[in-house]
């Protein structure tokens, strides 16, 4: 089970809308709250379009054991910086936190190798969730399968698998 950490970027699922707050499932023991004002350009009149069931990429502003975790979708200067509602057509799946850390490392070989296969969008959450979207459903699922398999493959095995896919 994921334990929220202040500053962690996570992928959550909006489960409810109550007044000015959204409740977001981040895979922890309790749901996080997200204010409608915690989006770039949001005001009382200009509310973000967030629906129950939407995927949110956000960051923990508050995360300690005595308080409800609180997410925001803006950085310290009020910019979205890639956070907010994630596109509709991708695929969401879970991996271990160890694999997430590996993928988030600078110059991650796995991602560099995959990006030579097809163009795709990728969102990595520190809570073990990954969202991926390629041009076609088939390409998306191939990338999902490779990422899931990376957990158990050596770099050499991965390179062989990718070479088979790219037809080399």
N, C-alpha and C positions, 0 to 999 in steps of 0.2 A: 504493500500500500504506500502511496506517495505522501510524503510529509512536506507541506508547503514551506518554501524558503524565500525570505524577502529578496527581491531582485530576480528570482527565477522566471524565465519565460516559459509559459505552459500553453497547452491547447485544452480548452474547456468546452463543454456543451451546455448551452443555455437551457435550463430546466424550468424556469418560472420567471414571471415578471411581476414584481410587487411594488407599486408606487413608483419611486424614482430609482429602484434597484432591480438588477437582474440577479438571479441565483444561477451559479455556474458550477457544474460538476467537473472537478479537476482530478478526480480519481483518488482523493484523500478521504479522511474519515468524515469531514463535513464539507458542505458546499461553500464556495467562495461568493462574496458579493461583488457586484460591479455596478458602479453608478452610471447613469446615462450621460453624466457630464464628463466621464473619464474617457472621452473619445475626442480626436482632433476636430476642432470647429464646433463642438456641441455647445448649445446654449439651452435655456429654458424653452425658447421657441423653436430652435433647430435641433430636434432630437435625432439621434442615430437610428437607422432602420435595423433594429435587432429583433429577431423573432425567436420564440421558444423552439429549440431544436437546432438553432444556428451553432456553428463552430466558431469559437473566439480564440484568437491568439493574443494573449495578454501577459502582463508582468505583475508579480506580487508587490504591492505597495506595503501591505501589512501582512505579516505571517509570524505569529508567535502563539504559544500554547494557550494564552489567556484570552485571545481575541479571535473573532471570526476572520478568516483570511479575506483579504480585499484585493481585487484585481483592478488594474487600469490598462487602458489601451493607448496610452500616450507616454512619452518620455518626459524627463524633467523640464524640457522646454516646450511642452505642449504639442509635440509633433507625433504623428502616428508611428513613424519609423518602422513600417511594415506590420504593425499590430492592428487589430480590429477584427471584423467578421471575415472569416476565410471563405473563399469561393465555394460554390455549391457542388460542382461535379467531381471533386476529388475523392480519394479513398482514405479513410482513417483507420489506423491499426495501432496495436500496442507492441512495444519491444521492451527489453530490459533497460534499466537506467545505465548500465555499463555500455551497451551499444549506443545509446543516445550520446553519452560523453565522448565516445570514440568518433561519432559522426560530427559532433560539434567542434572537434579539435581543428585548429587552423590547418589549411591544406590537407584536408581529409582525403586520402587516396580513394576510398570507396566512392565518394561523391564525384571526385574528378573522373574516375573510370566510368561511372554510370552516365555522366553528362556527355561522354563521347558516344554513348549508345543512342540516346534520344534526348531531345529537349524536354525538360519537365520542371514543374514547380514543386518545391519541397518545403514543408514547415516542420521543424523539430521542436517538440516540447520537452522540457526537463522532467515532466511527469511521465515520460515513457511513451507518449503518443506521437505518432508521425502522420502527417497528412501529405499525400502526394497526388499530383495530377500531371499526366502526359497528354499528348495529342489524342490518343485513342484509349478506350477502356483496356484493350489488350496490352498496350505499352505500359499503361499505369500498373496493371497487375503483374507484368514482368518485373517492373522496378520494385514493387512491393515484395514479390517473392525473393528477389535478390537481396533486398535489405534484410528481410527476415532470416535468410540463410546466412548472411554475413556473421551472425552471432556465432555460428559453429564452423565457419570455413577459415582456413588459413589464407593469407594473402595470395599464395600460389594457386590454391583451389579456386579462389574467386576470379583470378585473372583467366584461368582456363574456362570457367563458366561463361565469363563475359566474352571471351574470344569465340566460343561456340555460338553465342547469340548474335554477335556482329558478323558471323559467317567467315571469320578468318581461320 
